[in-house]
Amino acid sequence: MAEGRTDESVAPGTVQVVVELIVFIFITLATLTGNSLVVISVIKFRHLRTNTNFILLSLALTDLSMMLIMVLNAVTTVTGEWIFGEWCCKAVASIGLTLSFISILHLCFLSVDRYIAIHKPLRYQFIVTRRRVITFLSLIWMSAAVIVNIPLANFEFRADTYGCADRKSTRTNKPSSPYIFFLVALFVIIPFAIIFLSNALVFKTAFKQARQLSRVEKSLRESSADICDQDDTHPVKTTEPHSLKREIKSARTFALVVGIFLFCYTPFYTAGTYRKIAGPVKVPPIVMLVTMWIAFANSFCNPIVYGLRYAPFRKSFKHLCSCCGKRGFVERRNYSCTNSNFSWRRERQETVLSRNSAL
């Protein structure tokens, strides 16, 4: 009877470890594959080197950097303990928090970029220049790295939230520092307020312009119909507002990216903040683990959205995957990839977007 009980108690633990390993490996590989495709596509294909896509490139690098946090957290979860030392625990927890804040600032930057593209389309290329984009991206990385990790930060709380801190040290309830609430306000509340406000203005301006263009098209159709009645041999062609439709689709795509980010990160931020206020006892470690990996899953969602919603990225992903699939056949690969490059250039000429298009 005792042996049967031990077997029954061991089996659920083994199944749990196997399930956790499958989930961890899937999320990590999906993050590596998707974001690597985004980085390679922007670097390799010239027509994807737009200012907005450079922001997406930096966001993809942020998600790739998050893989370090994923791997170490997976090792800790499977082994049941942190084996890399206390200093490394605090450093990794701080890096993870910094990268999540950097992702939010990227989304805020993208929202402002989309607002300028739709609200001031004629001045967009003069306002959003390559130099300004690189400067703002550098400021995002440096400001988050410095502000989040100053000596006032509670590194013990971060390590406990990450799940690598010593349980004995976390039992001592230290006085709550207001610095964590300052970070939440600066890197979460204010950026998302800007995101929601800019998106509301984007859709308001876009639909207003769409209604105006529809009136113009209607008047053109009526005038062309009158001309056709007088002379059927000279029809007048009307042009559709492709640029506006593209920008509206871009805004909807970005709204989808923001929605997925909120869905993935809101449980983790909520649980972590409540854990800080009410104490570690109120929020079990399993809750922090599940919400943390839901947040990690956001890292592979963005490339999927780009591939489904943005045709140039989708074609570049297919092109890279087709060439990599033929890598084993060296002679055939050179021939096939050379021919595909010519066809890719023809497709690219047909699908090249304006320099201010994004998603």
Secondary structure, DSSP 4 states (H G I P E B T S, - for coil): -HHHHHHHHHHHHHHHHHHHHHHHHHHHHHHHHHHHHHHHHHHH-GGG--HHHHHHHHHHHHHHHHHHHHHHHHHHHHHSS--S-HHHHHHHHHHHHHHHHHHHHHHHHHHHHHHHHHHSTTTHHHHS-HHHHHHHHHHHHHHHHHHHTSTTS-HHHHHHHHT-S-HHHHHS-PPPPTHHHHHHIIIIIHHHHHHHHHHHHHHHHHHHHHHHHHHHHHHHHHHHHHHHHH-TTSPPP----HHHHHHHHHHHHHHHHHHHHHHHHHHHHHHHHHHHHH-TTTS-HHHHHHHHHHHHHHHHHHHHHHHHH-HHHHHHHHHHHHHHHTTTSHHHHHHHHHHHHHHHHHHHHHHPPPTT---
